[in-house]
Amino acid sequence: DQQVKQNSPSLSVQEGRISILNCDYTNSMFDYFLWYKKYPAEGPTFLISISSIKDKNEDGRFTVFLNKSAKHLSLHIVPSQPGDSAVYFCAAREGGSYIPTFGRGTSLIVHP
Amino acid sequence: DTAVSQTPKYLVTQMGNDKSIKCEQNLGHDTMYWYKQDSKKFLKIMFSYNNKELIINETVPNRFSPKSPDKAHLNLHINSLELGDSAVYFCASSQGDYLAEQYFGPGTRLTVT
């Protein structure tokens, strides 16, 4: 029972273009969402988050959009750089919980 | 100045053995976690400790026993290893605030043969 779904296992993008990574969730109790980035042989590192009271959060080249009615969020990277090549995990938390539920991850490859 | 460290990075062992994975964080966080990333790549919570006390214990075989000697350390001991225990195990820590993100260690790849 996957409560957080990342249906695209991989995404390939040209350098300078926009990368859009998608995430869907089923649990309506989730109210805080996070994106983590993971390089090979390293642990995930926090990238950006969004609370359910917002529909957009921006941090430099990274923007997360939340559509609560559709139970969908997306991470936009503009412009994409080769160093962005990594696995991106979407995660979600229920109110009051420290523990996020993770998706399976999407592998992003940015070609020079 | 590694924030969350784990040892060993790789662990290859035979079925039936007992092994431990160590985790240390130097961030001053009060909450630590163990996650398992299985072959399907899902990161699943196993345990969480807050101020050395167990606060979350997901459905994990009792062959797995976490031990927290102090707030900076959370070790994972596994008895009678099975083939299905092969996975990458990640330690993480956070400051005990709902909005705080977790900081992960580099992972320990356990292979049981």
Backbone of each chain as ProteinMPNN parsed JSONL, in Angstrom:
{"seq_chain_A": "DQQVKQNSPSLSVQEGRISILNCDYTNSMFDYFLWYKKYPAEGPTFLISISSIKDKNEDGRFTVFLNKSAKHLSLHIVPSQPGDSAVYFCAAREGGSYIPTFGRGTSLIVHP", "coords_chain_A": {"N_chain_A": [[0.843, -1.186, 0.0], [1.158, 1.75, -1.2], [1.536, 4.854, -0.042], [2.74, 7.116, -0.878], [3.576, 8.008, -4.036], [5.83, 7.784, -6.681], [5.707, 7.813, -9.825], [7.323, 7.833, -12.034], [10.193, 6.224, -12.706], [12.53, 7.186, -13.759], [14.064, 10.093, -15.271], [15.089, 12.043, -17.961], [16.898, 14.876, -18.892], [17.846, 17.797, -20.717], [20.681, 19.843, -20.13], [20.128, 23.059, -18.754], [17.475, 23.098, -19.343], [14.083, 22.718, -18.039], [13.453, 20.618, -15.268], [10.972, 18.428, -14.21], [9.674, 16.831, -11.561], [7.432, 14.451, -10.389], [4.949, 13.663, -7.885], [2.607, 11.73, -6.177], [0.074, 11.346, -3.682], [-1.839, 9.42, -1.314], [-2.885, 9.597, 1.21], [-4.932, 11.574, 3.016], [-4.355, 12.791, 5.361], [-1.808, 13.667, 5.366], [0.204, 16.492, 5.836], [2.523, 17.824, 5.483], [5.233, 18.144, 3.351], [8.131, 16.867, 1.761], [11.143, 17.087, -0.154], [13.868, 15.074, -0.981], [17.251, 14.645, -1.949], [19.419, 12.344, -3.471], [22.65, 11.184, -3.872], [24.658, 8.606, -5.443], [25.871, 6.111, -3.196], [25.656, 7.755, -1.02], [23.818, 9.24, 1.728], [20.345, 10.332, 1.725], [19.741, 13.835, 1.199], [18.224, 16.711, 2.513], [16.146, 18.795, 0.551], [13.99, 20.62, -0.138], [10.913, 21.836, 1.26], [7.322, 21.796, 1.872], [4.459, 23.147, 3.365], [1.063, 22.134, 3.939], [-0.546, 24.325, 3.981], [0.296, 25.996, 2.104], [0.715, 26.574, -1.462], [2.908, 26.716, -2.958], [6.437, 26.719, -2.862], [9.592, 28.195, -2.913], [13.054, 27.946, -3.624], [15.769, 29.216, -4.648], [16.872, 27.642, -7.521], [14.999, 25.706, -7.253], [11.643, 24.741, -7.009], [8.72, 23.882, -5.33], [5.522, 22.658, -5.921], [2.241, 22.37, -4.707], [-0.724, 20.616, -4.994], [-3.432, 20.239, -3.372], [-6.057, 19.303, -3.716], [-5.83, 17.53, -5.773], [-4.094, 15.827, -4.659], [-1.332, 15.944, -5.198], [2.058, 16.663, -5.824], [4.805, 18.559, -7.124], [8.186, 18.894, -8.154], [10.134, 21.424, -9.405], [12.947, 22.117, -11.3], [14.914, 24.667, -12.315], [17.341, 26.541, -14.025], [18.13, 23.233, -15.175], [21.021, 21.425, -14.105], [24.037, 19.548, -14.74], [25.053, 18.609, -12.298], [22.782, 18.209, -10.859], [21.972, 15.7, -11.31], [20.742, 12.881, -9.878], [19.033, 10.8, -7.452], [15.738, 11.564, -6.63], [13.721, 11.852, -3.87], [10.417, 11.914, -2.856], [8.595, 12.833, 0.023], [6.265, 12.514, 2.73], [4.441, 13.753, 5.575], [2.254, 12.976, 8.297], [0.13, 15.034, 10.318], [1.773, 16.157, 13.188], [3.531, 14.058, 13.302], [6.888, 12.874, 13.365], [7.875, 11.257, 11.456], [8.504, 10.703, 8.111], [6.799, 9.402, 5.221], [8.158, 7.766, 2.553], [8.484, 8.031, -1.016], [9.337, 5.965, -3.881], [11.327, 7.088, -5.298], [12.797, 9.05, -7.951], [14.984, 8.845, -10.599], [17.002, 11.291, -11.772], [18.559, 12.393, -14.672], [20.726, 14.689, -15.95], [21.735, 15.864, -18.93], [24.759, 17.126, -20.334]], "CA_chain_A": [[0.0, 0.0, 0.0], [2.035, 2.896, -1.324], [0.838, 6.113, 0.225], [3.449, 8.153, -1.633], [3.934, 7.349, -5.287], [6.587, 8.485, -7.71], [5.432, 6.85, -10.884], [8.388, 7.819, -13.04], [11.449, 5.797, -12.078], [13.663, 7.957, -14.256], [13.783, 11.263, -16.096], [16.289, 12.53, -18.624], [16.669, 16.272, -19.278], [19.02, 18.498, -21.24], [21.174, 20.948, -19.304], [19.524, 24.352, -19.044], [16.016, 22.977, -19.446], [13.38, 22.502, -16.787], [13.159, 19.25, -14.815], [9.748, 18.356, -13.403], [9.525, 15.533, -10.918], [6.076, 14.382, -9.864], [4.7, 12.819, -6.716], [1.187, 11.648, -5.798], [-0.116, 10.711, -2.382], [-3.209, 8.96, -1.109], [-3.302, 9.832, 2.588], [-5.379, 12.964, 3.154], [-3.854, 13.313, 6.636], [-0.488, 14.262, 5.151], [0.119, 17.945, 5.781], [3.848, 18.407, 5.308], [5.842, 17.392, 2.269], [9.562, 17.151, 1.633], [11.918, 16.456, -1.217], [15.252, 14.759, -0.658], [18.097, 14.332, -3.104], [20.387, 11.331, -3.055], [23.704, 10.755, -4.793], [25.091, 7.221, -5.184], [26.732, 5.826, -2.046], [25.461, 8.749, 0.027], [22.471, 9.286, 2.259], [19.509, 11.421, 1.198], [19.893, 15.153, 1.805], [17.024, 17.518, 2.405], [16.209, 19.774, -0.518], [12.97, 21.653, 0.013], [9.682, 21.307, 1.845], [6.144, 22.655, 1.749], [3.354, 22.845, 4.257], [-0.209, 22.04, 3.203], [-1.245, 25.613, 3.946], [0.818, 26.721, 0.95], [0.662, 25.817, -2.71], [4.179, 26.878, -3.67], [7.596, 27.153, -2.087], [10.693, 28.372, -3.848], [14.383, 28.12, -3.034], [16.727, 29.269, -5.749], [16.42, 26.99, -8.762], [14.051, 24.651, -6.898], [10.307, 25.164, -6.611], [7.79, 22.781, -5.124], [4.116, 23.023, -6.066], [1.341, 21.42, -4.059], [-2.137, 20.661, -5.37], [-4.056, 19.383, -2.365], [-7.276, 18.654, -4.204], [-5.41, 16.411, -6.617], [-3.104, 15.064, -3.879], [-0.198, 15.889, -6.126], [3.059, 17.72, -5.749], [5.85, 18.448, -8.124], [9.434, 19.64, -7.933], [10.651, 22.002, -10.63], [14.342, 22.566, -11.231], [15.155, 25.529, -13.468], [17.629, 25.591, -15.087], [18.755, 21.996, -14.724], [22.473, 21.364, -14.268], [24.515, 18.157, -14.623], [25.204, 18.276, -10.883], [21.47, 17.845, -10.301], [21.745, 14.277, -11.574], [20.628, 12.204, -8.585], [17.694, 10.262, -7.203], [14.936, 12.495, -5.848], [12.668, 11.202, -3.103], [9.313, 12.681, -2.305], [8.211, 12.298, 1.328], [5.113, 13.21, 3.311], [4.205, 13.461, 6.988], [0.958, 13.296, 8.898], [0.213, 16.047, 11.345], [2.315, 15.78, 14.487], [4.473, 12.939, 13.218], [8.246, 13.158, 12.914], [8.315, 10.245, 10.497], [7.953, 10.827, 6.763], [6.621, 8.243, 4.348], [8.907, 8.07, 1.342], [8.228, 7.395, -2.294], [10.4, 5.083, -4.326], [12.393, 7.887, -5.89], [12.935, 9.228, -9.396], [16.372, 9.1, -10.971], [17.112, 12.374, -12.751], [19.837, 12.518, -15.373], [20.808, 15.936, -16.707], [22.797, 15.729, -19.924], [25.417, 18.394, -20.705]], "C_chain_A": [[0.883, 1.242, 0.0], [1.236, 4.169, -1.098], [1.484, 7.284, -0.498], [3.997, 7.485, -2.886], [4.722, 8.283, -6.191], [6.588, 7.536, -8.898], [6.476, 6.815, -11.986], [9.682, 7.401, -12.378], [12.644, 6.609, -12.553], [13.185, 9.092, -15.152], [15.098, 11.754, -16.668], [16.016, 13.921, -19.192], [17.976, 16.869, -19.8], [19.408, 19.631, -20.285], [20.54, 22.267, -19.739], [18.006, 24.313, -19.141], [15.401, 22.783, -18.069], [13.234, 21.005, -16.513], [11.904, 19.317, -13.955], [9.599, 16.944, -12.869], [8.181, 15.52, -10.186], [5.936, 13.389, -8.722], [3.197, 12.869, -6.411], [1.068, 10.968, -4.442], [-1.588, 10.365, -2.194], [-3.761, 9.317, 0.265], [-3.671, 11.306, 2.78], [-4.934, 13.589, 4.478], [-2.449, 13.907, 6.499], [-0.634, 15.777, 5.089], [1.474, 18.621, 5.65], [4.614, 17.51, 4.355], [7.289, 17.83, 2.071], [10.104, 16.485, 0.373], [13.344, 16.275, -0.72], [15.962, 14.379, -1.947], [19.153, 13.344, -2.63], [21.363, 11.026, -4.186], [24.081, 9.323, -4.46], [26.043, 7.137, -3.999], [26.688, 6.916, -0.975], [24.046, 8.647, 0.57], [21.661, 10.406, 1.619], [19.816, 12.73, 1.93], [18.636, 15.973, 1.526], [17.191, 18.596, 1.345], [15.247, 20.934, -0.271], [11.719, 21.028, 0.593], [8.526, 22.276, 1.6], [5.082, 22.188, 2.724], [2.058, 22.848, 3.457], [-0.983, 23.352, 3.176], [-0.748, 26.475, 2.784], [0.603, 25.904, -0.317], [1.967, 25.94, -3.499], [5.255, 27.28, -2.671], [8.805, 27.137, -3.0], [12.0, 28.55, -3.094], [15.397, 28.065, -4.163], [16.159, 28.625, -7.009], [15.318, 25.965, -8.511], [12.724, 25.243, -6.421], [9.449, 23.926, -6.433], [6.368, 23.341, -5.183], [3.262, 21.936, -5.431], [-0.086, 21.666, -4.512], [-2.871, 19.696, -4.456], [-5.272, 18.65, -2.889], [-6.943, 17.444, -5.052], [-4.461, 15.47, -5.877], [-1.843, 14.843, -4.725], [0.786, 17.003, -5.797], [4.128, 17.477, -6.792], [7.036, 19.321, -7.718], [9.939, 20.118, -9.28], [12.079, 22.476, -10.391], [14.623, 23.366, -12.502], [16.319, 26.479, -13.186], [18.301, 24.352, -14.517], [20.254, 22.021, -15.022], [22.924, 19.911, -14.128], [24.681, 17.699, -13.179], [23.895, 17.945, -10.186], [21.156, 16.371, -10.519], [21.848, 13.498, -10.265], [19.272, 11.518, -8.531], [16.962, 11.225, -6.276], [13.787, 11.737, -5.186], [11.657, 12.24, -2.647], [8.938, 12.028, -0.972], [7.068, 13.129, 1.9], [4.914, 12.789, 4.753], [2.765, 13.767, 7.37], [1.173, 14.325, 10.001], [0.754, 15.504, 12.653], [3.315, 14.644, 14.455], [5.84, 13.416, 12.756], [8.618, 12.33, 11.688], [7.684, 10.452, 9.123], [7.768, 9.46, 6.111], [7.25, 8.603, 3.017], [8.319, 7.379, 0.118], [9.448, 6.588, -2.704], [11.577, 5.838, -4.951], [12.315, 7.947, -7.401], [14.385, 9.584, -9.682], [16.413, 10.157, -12.073], [18.509, 12.366, -13.357], [19.784, 13.791, -16.201], [22.016, 15.839, -17.633], [23.406, 17.081, -20.256], [25.065, 18.8, -22.139]], "O_chain_A": [[1.301, 1.725, 1.052], [0.358, 4.509, -1.891], [0.852, 8.32, -0.707], [4.772, 6.532, -2.815], [4.326, 9.423, -6.431], [7.369, 6.587, -8.961], [6.514, 5.876, -12.782], [10.224, 8.148, -11.563], [13.65, 6.716, -11.851], [12.086, 9.067, -15.707], [16.096, 11.87, -15.956], [15.022, 14.125, -19.889], [19.065, 16.487, -19.372], [18.543, 20.289, -19.708], [20.428, 22.556, -20.93], [17.334, 25.339, -19.038], [16.106, 22.695, -17.064], [12.929, 20.226, -17.416], [11.793, 20.17, -13.074], [9.421, 15.99, -13.626], [7.843, 16.455, -9.461], [6.689, 12.422, -8.607], [2.599, 13.945, -6.393], [1.88, 10.107, -4.1], [-2.464, 10.944, -2.835], [-4.976, 9.336, 0.459], [-2.806, 12.179, 2.711], [-5.117, 14.788, 4.689], [-1.962, 14.573, 7.413], [-1.495, 16.291, 4.375], [1.568, 19.847, 5.699], [4.65, 16.289, 4.514], [7.622, 19.009, 2.198], [9.592, 15.466, -0.091], [13.943, 17.174, -0.129], [15.362, 13.868, -2.893], [19.709, 13.481, -1.541], [20.969, 10.663, -5.294], [23.861, 8.864, -3.339], [26.912, 7.99, -3.825], [27.574, 6.993, -0.124], [23.177, 8.039, -0.054], [22.23, 11.328, 1.034], [20.114, 12.731, 3.124], [18.07, 15.921, 0.434], [18.241, 19.232, 1.249], [15.661, 22.092, -0.206], [11.488, 19.829, 0.437], [8.726, 23.415, 1.179], [4.841, 20.992, 2.885], [1.97, 23.495, 2.413], [-1.961, 23.484, 2.44], [-1.295, 27.544, 2.512], [0.343, 24.702, -0.26], [2.116, 25.348, -4.568], [5.017, 28.071, -1.759], [9.017, 26.193, -3.761], [12.051, 29.216, -2.06], [15.827, 26.988, -4.575], [15.099, 29.016, -7.498], [14.762, 25.413, -9.46], [12.686, 26.118, -5.556], [9.449, 23.03, -7.278], [6.062, 24.365, -4.572], [3.523, 20.744, -5.594], [-0.594, 22.783, -4.425], [-2.93, 18.494, -4.718], [-5.495, 17.491, -2.539], [-7.674, 16.453, -5.055], [-4.071, 14.432, -6.413], [-1.377, 13.721, -4.924], [0.394, 18.138, -5.526], [4.328, 16.361, -7.272], [6.891, 20.336, -7.037], [10.15, 19.318, -10.192], [12.37, 23.149, -9.402], [14.58, 22.833, -13.611], [16.281, 27.177, -12.172], [18.967, 24.424, -13.484], [20.697, 22.557, -16.038], [22.254, 19.123, -13.461], [24.472, 16.525, -12.873], [23.893, 17.457, -9.055], [20.182, 15.853, -9.972], [22.902, 13.461, -9.629], [18.464, 11.641, -9.452], [17.507, 11.651, -5.257], [12.993, 11.073, -5.851], [12.009, 13.298, -2.124], [8.963, 10.802, -0.854], [6.93, 14.31, 1.583], [5.174, 11.645, 5.125], [2.144, 14.688, 6.841], [2.271, 14.456, 10.542], [0.254, 14.506, 13.171], [3.89, 14.302, 15.488], [5.943, 14.258, 11.865], [9.561, 12.661, 10.969], [6.463, 10.384, 8.985], [8.481, 8.502, 6.41], [6.914, 9.626, 2.421], [7.739, 6.297, 0.207], [10.449, 6.528, -1.99], [12.671, 5.296, -5.108], [11.833, 7.02, -8.051], [14.942, 10.505, -9.085], [15.913, 9.934, -13.176], [19.511, 12.336, -12.642], [18.907, 13.956, -17.05], [23.159, 15.746, -17.185], [22.69, 18.065, -20.44], [25.527, 19.835, -22.618]]}, "seq_chain_B": "DTAVSQTPKYLVTQMGNDKSIKCEQNLGHDTMYWYKQDSKKFLKIMFSYNNKELIINETVPNRFSPKSPDKAHLNLHINSLELGDSAVYFCASSQGDYLAEQYFGPGTRLTVT", "coords_chain_B": {"N_chain_B": [[34.296, 16.69, 9.834], [31.91, 15.335, 9.74], [28.395, 15.015, 9.712], [26.393, 12.999, 10.253], [27.419, 9.844, 10.847], [28.159, 6.497, 9.858], [29.142, 3.181, 10.62], [29.94, -0.161, 9.758], [30.593, 0.807, 6.29], [30.163, -1.055, 4.349], [28.997, -4.376, 4.647], [29.434, -7.713, 4.69], [28.17, -10.849, 5.262], [27.432, -14.075, 6.667], [24.464, -16.082, 6.667], [22.72, -16.452, 9.727], [24.609, -15.309, 11.351], [25.495, -12.778, 13.841], [25.373, -9.27, 13.81], [26.478, -5.828, 14.089], [25.627, -2.409, 13.486], [26.927, 0.802, 13.601], [26.056, 4.13, 14.589], [26.583, 7.603, 14.613], [25.959, 10.96, 15.518], [26.885, 14.357, 15.208], [25.485, 16.652, 15.521], [24.053, 17.561, 17.61], [21.43, 16.847, 17.8], [18.232, 15.643, 19.044], [16.794, 13.448, 18.336], [16.903, 10.29, 16.791], [17.1, 7.918, 14.096], [16.482, 4.756, 12.467], [16.477, 3.562, 9.184], [15.413, 1.338, 6.604], [16.372, 0.536, 3.374], [15.001, -1.212, 0.903], [15.158, -3.728, -1.722], [13.381, -2.745, -3.553], [13.699, -0.124, -3.372], [12.353, 1.478, -1.565], [12.362, 3.62, 1.247], [12.102, 2.738, 4.476], [10.896, 3.322, 7.717], [12.361, 2.059, 10.677], [13.064, 2.235, 13.421], [12.813, 4.778, 15.978], [14.419, 7.019, 18.113], [14.119, 9.213, 20.822], [15.854, 11.429, 22.723], [17.296, 9.257, 23.866], [15.283, 7.454, 24.332], [13.071, 4.938, 23.17], [10.763, 5.728, 20.723], [9.409, 5.074, 18.455], [8.629, 2.042, 16.986], [8.519, 0.259, 14.421], [6.92, -2.401, 12.549], [9.059, -4.689, 12.879], [11.199, -7.481, 12.779], [11.984, -9.102, 15.904], [14.595, -9.755, 15.961], [16.054, -7.615, 15.381], [17.58, -5.131, 17.185], [17.685, -2.007, 18.533], [20.031, 0.213, 20.08], [20.669, 2.838, 22.24], [23.164, 4.432, 23.567], [23.706, 7.04, 24.288], [22.59, 10.419, 23.534], [23.833, 11.009, 21.146], [24.373, 8.716, 19.781], [23.176, 5.847, 18.046], [22.842, 2.587, 17.786], [22.533, -0.392, 15.819], [21.671, -3.632, 16.287], [21.742, -6.85, 14.933], [20.448, -9.993, 15.12], [20.952, -13.449, 14.242], [21.105, -13.39, 11.307], [19.307, -13.14, 8.212], [18.695, -14.003, 4.733], [16.89, -12.174, 3.666], [17.426, -9.886, 5.03], [19.251, -8.453, 3.714], [20.082, -5.336, 2.547], [20.145, -1.721, 2.285], [20.988, 0.155, 5.043], [20.032, 3.02, 6.682], [20.986, 5.524, 8.907], [19.612, 8.286, 10.668], [19.124, 11.672, 11.811], [17.402, 14.206, 13.703], [16.372, 17.434, 14.903], [14.099, 17.684, 17.536], [11.625, 18.788, 16.313], [8.615, 19.329, 14.684], [8.699, 20.36, 12.084], [11.287, 20.005, 11.37], [13.862, 18.892, 9.229], [15.267, 15.696, 8.384], [18.565, 14.477, 8.849], [20.66, 12.443, 7.077], [22.788, 9.56, 7.398], [25.524, 8.045, 5.5], [24.787, 5.488, 4.851], [24.696, 1.894, 5.235], [25.592, -0.855, 3.502], [24.31, -3.924, 3.667], [24.971, -7.247, 3.092], [23.784, -10.426, 3.017], [24.826, -13.68, 2.863]], "CA_chain_B": [[33.118, 17.341, 10.409], [30.758, 14.596, 9.242], [27.255, 15.262, 10.57], [25.891, 11.697, 10.672], [28.332, 8.834, 10.323], [27.793, 5.107, 10.101], [30.178, 2.18, 10.365], [30.763, -0.004, 8.562], [29.892, 1.226, 5.085], [29.768, -2.312, 3.713], [29.036, -5.503, 5.582], [29.066, -8.972, 4.041], [28.194, -11.846, 6.317], [26.674, -15.285, 6.362], [23.206, -16.328, 7.391], [22.845, -16.961, 11.087], [25.533, -14.505, 12.156], [25.007, -11.571, 14.517], [26.197, -8.128, 13.436], [26.037, -4.51, 14.557], [25.939, -1.216, 12.71], [26.999, 1.925, 14.538], [25.695, 5.445, 14.059], [26.891, 8.728, 15.487], [25.689, 12.281, 14.956], [27.524, 15.442, 15.962], [24.662, 17.836, 15.273], [23.331, 17.937, 18.82], [20.004, 16.506, 17.655], [17.712, 14.813, 20.135], [16.032, 12.313, 17.794], [17.653, 9.506, 15.815], [16.253, 6.962, 13.381], [17.03, 3.778, 11.535], [15.669, 3.255, 8.02], [15.86, 0.261, 5.723], [16.02, 0.691, 1.963], [14.998, -2.567, 0.372], [15.498, -3.87, -3.145], [12.449, -1.938, -4.325], [14.179, 1.251, -3.18], [11.601, 2.239, -0.582], [12.967, 3.908, 2.538], [11.088, 2.453, 5.486], [11.342, 3.557, 9.087], [12.421, 0.886, 11.545], [13.044, 2.684, 14.817], [13.144, 6.158, 16.268], [14.743, 7.294, 19.507], [14.143, 10.61, 21.221], [16.541, 11.536, 24.014], [17.668, 7.897, 24.277], [14.114, 6.6, 24.567], [12.421, 4.443, 21.969], [9.44, 6.309, 20.536], [8.746, 4.404, 17.346], [9.156, 0.717, 16.687], [7.642, -0.272, 13.397], [6.867, -3.864, 12.503], [10.388, -5.176, 12.554], [11.467, -8.697, 13.569], [12.691, -8.8, 17.149], [16.034, -9.995, 15.788], [16.651, -6.289, 15.281], [17.483, -4.417, 18.457], [18.421, -0.751, 18.583], [20.539, 0.592, 21.396], [21.113, 4.223, 22.254], [23.906, 4.684, 24.806], [23.555, 8.464, 24.59], [21.808, 11.105, 22.499], [24.586, 11.133, 19.895], [24.619, 7.397, 19.201], [22.089, 4.873, 17.932], [23.396, 1.411, 17.134], [21.549, -1.396, 15.412], [22.205, -4.985, 16.396], [20.881, -7.798, 14.238], [20.747, -11.396, 15.45], [20.518, -14.529, 13.333], [20.853, -12.738, 10.025], [18.632, -13.891, 7.155], [18.917, -13.466, 3.393], [15.999, -11.027, 3.45], [17.921, -8.69, 5.732], [20.137, -7.734, 2.793], [19.49, -4.038, 2.218], [20.965, -0.592, 2.754], [20.437, 0.687, 6.287], [20.395, 4.421, 6.883], [20.744, 6.198, 10.169], [19.278, 9.701, 10.463], [18.836, 12.4, 13.045], [16.721, 15.492, 13.551], [16.033, 18.09, 16.152], [12.723, 17.286, 17.795], [10.624, 19.764, 15.927], [7.826, 18.699, 13.624], [9.079, 20.831, 10.763], [12.716, 19.803, 11.135], [14.186, 17.823, 8.306], [16.177, 14.681, 8.885], [19.896, 14.388, 8.262], [20.946, 11.026, 6.915], [24.138, 9.058, 7.236], [25.814, 7.565, 4.138], [24.221, 4.16, 4.629], [25.485, 0.662, 5.372], [25.07, -1.901, 2.62], [24.435, -5.243, 4.293], [24.73, -8.388, 2.205], [23.772, -11.692, 3.746], [24.993, -14.778, 1.889]], "C_chain_B": [[31.833, 16.682, 9.899], [29.594, 14.733, 10.209], [26.698, 13.95, 11.141], [26.785, 10.647, 10.034], [27.863, 7.442, 10.726], [29.006, 4.233, 9.842], [29.597, 0.789, 10.607], [29.94, 0.5, 7.377], [29.37, 0.01, 4.316], [29.923, -3.435, 4.725], [28.548, -6.732, 4.836], [29.219, -10.057, 5.092], [27.313, -13.02, 5.94], [25.398, -15.372, 7.201], [23.496, -16.893, 8.773], [23.775, -16.163, 11.978], [24.806, -13.348, 12.839], [25.943, -10.42, 14.163], [25.613, -6.843, 14.008], [26.463, -3.428, 13.578], [25.894, -0.035, 13.694], [26.657, 3.233, 13.844], [26.003, 6.507, 15.099], [26.529, 10.026, 14.786], [26.302, 13.349, 15.864], [26.779, 16.756, 15.796], [23.938, 18.317, 16.521], [21.844, 17.657, 18.753], [19.538, 15.589, 18.772], [16.944, 13.585, 19.64], [16.86, 11.621, 16.718], [16.771, 8.38, 15.286], [17.112, 5.899, 12.683], [16.002, 3.508, 10.448], [16.276, 2.066, 7.286], [15.42, 0.586, 4.305], [16.141, -0.666, 1.306], [15.281, -2.56, -1.124], [14.566, -3.071, -4.042], [12.681, -0.448, -4.106], [13.354, 2.084, -2.21], [12.427, 2.422, 0.679], [11.901, 3.724, 3.606], [11.654, 2.633, 6.882], [11.323, 2.238, 9.86], [12.226, 1.314, 13.0], [13.291, 4.188, 14.877], [13.364, 6.303, 17.765], [14.732, 8.794, 19.718], [14.747, 10.695, 22.617], [16.79, 10.161, 24.643], [16.48, 6.996, 24.564], [13.445, 6.207, 23.263], [11.039, 5.052, 21.856], [8.695, 5.665, 19.378], [9.437, 3.077, 17.112], [8.197, 0.094, 15.689], [7.709, -1.79, 13.389], [8.186, -4.391, 11.968], [10.611, -6.447, 13.37], [12.256, -8.377, 14.83], [14.143, -9.243, 17.114], [16.788, -8.667, 15.674], [16.485, -5.577, 16.622], [18.329, -3.155, 18.406], [18.905, -0.486, 20.003], [21.088, 2.007, 21.318], [21.828, 4.516, 23.564], [23.852, 6.146, 25.251], [22.87, 9.133, 23.395], [22.504, 11.137, 21.15], [24.765, 9.806, 19.172], [23.349, 6.552, 19.166], [22.627, 3.711, 17.116], [22.29, 0.42, 16.834], [22.222, -2.755, 15.464], [21.222, -5.943, 15.747], [21.34, -9.214, 14.567], [20.286, -12.321, 14.331], [20.149, -13.989, 11.949], [20.248, -13.685, 9.008], [18.903, -13.219, 5.81], [18.112, -12.19, 3.152], [16.419, -9.763, 4.183], [18.868, -7.885, 4.849], [19.448, -6.467, 2.318], [20.527, -2.969, 2.551], [20.261, -0.006, 3.971], [20.971, 2.101, 6.491], [20.044, 4.857, 8.299], [20.424, 7.661, 9.854], [19.059, 10.361, 11.814], [18.08, 13.676, 12.715], [16.572, 16.117, 14.924], [14.537, 17.921, 16.343], [11.687, 18.363, 17.552], [9.908, 19.196, 14.717], [8.286, 19.123, 12.232], [10.544, 20.575, 10.429], [12.943, 18.669, 10.164], [15.162, 16.856, 8.959], [17.495, 14.735, 8.122], [20.286, 12.922, 8.247], [22.44, 10.741, 6.897], [24.32, 8.485, 5.829], [25.266, 6.178, 3.844], [25.222, 3.041, 4.867], [24.842, -0.391, 4.49], [25.361, -3.246, 3.241], [24.085, -6.314, 3.269], [24.855, -9.657, 3.008], [23.828, -12.83, 2.728], [24.656, -16.14, 2.514]], "O_chain_B": [[30.822, 17.343, 9.66], [29.783, 14.583, 11.416], [26.549, 13.807, 12.354], [26.889, 10.576, 8.81], [27.261, 7.242, 11.78], [29.804, 4.515, 8.949], [28.845, 0.588, 11.56], [28.717, 0.604, 7.47], [28.293, 0.042, 3.72], [30.845, -3.445, 5.541], [27.398, -6.793, 4.403], [30.263, -10.173, 5.733], [26.536, -12.943, 4.989], [25.297, -14.804, 8.288], [24.403, -17.706, 8.954], [23.752, -16.303, 13.201], [23.684, -12.987, 12.483], [27.164, -10.572, 14.209], [24.435, -6.77, 14.359], [27.509, -3.516, 12.935], [24.968, 0.105, 14.493], [26.937, 3.415, 12.659], [25.729, 6.344, 16.288], [26.767, 10.173, 13.588], [26.249, 13.265, 17.091], [27.361, 17.835, 15.913], [23.284, 19.36, 16.5], [21.077, 18.176, 19.564], [20.327, 14.856, 19.368], [16.492, 12.772, 20.447], [17.443, 12.27, 15.849], [15.824, 7.95, 15.943], [18.28, 6.115, 12.363], [14.828, 3.26, 10.724], [17.482, 1.824, 7.341], [14.25, 0.875, 4.057], [17.237, -1.208, 1.165], [15.6, -1.526, -1.71], [14.925, -2.752, -5.175], [11.928, 0.385, -4.61], [13.619, 3.274, -2.043], [13.109, 1.5, 1.127], [10.915, 4.46, 3.642], [12.748, 2.159, 7.191], [10.411, 1.423, 9.722], [11.344, 0.82, 13.702], [13.882, 4.785, 13.977], [12.599, 5.781, 18.576], [15.261, 9.554, 18.908], [14.226, 10.114, 23.57], [16.515, 9.952, 25.824], [16.67, 5.862, 25.004], [13.272, 7.031, 22.365], [10.225, 4.922, 22.77], [7.466, 5.711, 19.333], [10.664, 2.996, 17.048], [7.196, -0.517, 16.062], [8.475, -2.389, 14.144], [8.387, -4.516, 10.76], [10.246, -6.488, 14.545], [13.102, -7.482, 14.826], [14.853, -9.125, 18.112], [18.006, -8.613, 15.849], [15.37, -5.442, 17.125], [19.549, -3.224, 18.253], [18.284, -0.898, 20.983], [21.879, 2.328, 20.431], [21.181, 4.816, 24.568], [23.942, 6.447, 26.441], [22.607, 8.492, 22.378], [21.848, 11.276, 20.118], [25.268, 9.784, 18.048], [22.56, 6.538, 20.111], [22.841, 3.83, 15.909], [21.254, 0.392, 17.498], [23.214, -3.001, 14.777], [20.015, -5.862, 15.98], [22.489, -9.578, 14.316], [19.359, -12.012, 13.582], [19.013, -14.128, 11.496], [20.606, -14.861, 8.935], [19.28, -12.049, 5.74], [18.59, -11.249, 2.518], [15.838, -8.697, 3.98], [19.244, -6.766, 5.195], [18.355, -6.521, 1.753], [21.624, -3.263, 3.027], [19.068, 0.293, 3.921], [22.178, 2.345, 6.475], [18.955, 4.59, 8.806], [20.922, 8.205, 8.869], [18.837, 9.692, 12.824], [18.118, 14.161, 11.584], [16.635, 15.445, 15.953], [13.783, 18.012, 15.375], [10.972, 18.788, 18.46], [10.543, 18.64, 13.822], [8.261, 18.318, 11.301], [10.995, 20.892, 9.328], [12.307, 17.619, 10.252], [15.797, 17.175, 9.965], [17.532, 15.0, 6.92], [20.247, 12.244, 9.275], [23.244, 11.557, 6.447], [23.367, 8.447, 5.05], [25.283, 5.74, 2.694], [26.431, 3.22, 4.718], [23.691, -0.774, 4.7], [26.515, -3.664, 3.334], [23.017, -6.276, 2.657], [25.895, -9.934, 3.606], [22.978, -12.925, 1.842], [24.742, -17.166, 1.84]]}, "name": "protein", "num_of_chains": 2, "seq": "DQQVKQNSPSLSVQEGRISILNCDYTNSMFDYFLWYKKYPAEGPTFLISISSIKDKNEDGRFTVFLNKSAKHLSLHIVPSQPGDSAVYFCAAREGGSYIPTFGRGTSLIVHPDTAVSQTPKYLVTQMGNDKSIKCEQNLGHDTMYWYKQDSKKFLKIMFSYNNKELIINETVPNRFSPKSPDKAHLNLHINSLELGDSAVYFCASSQGDYLAEQYFGPGTRLTVT"}
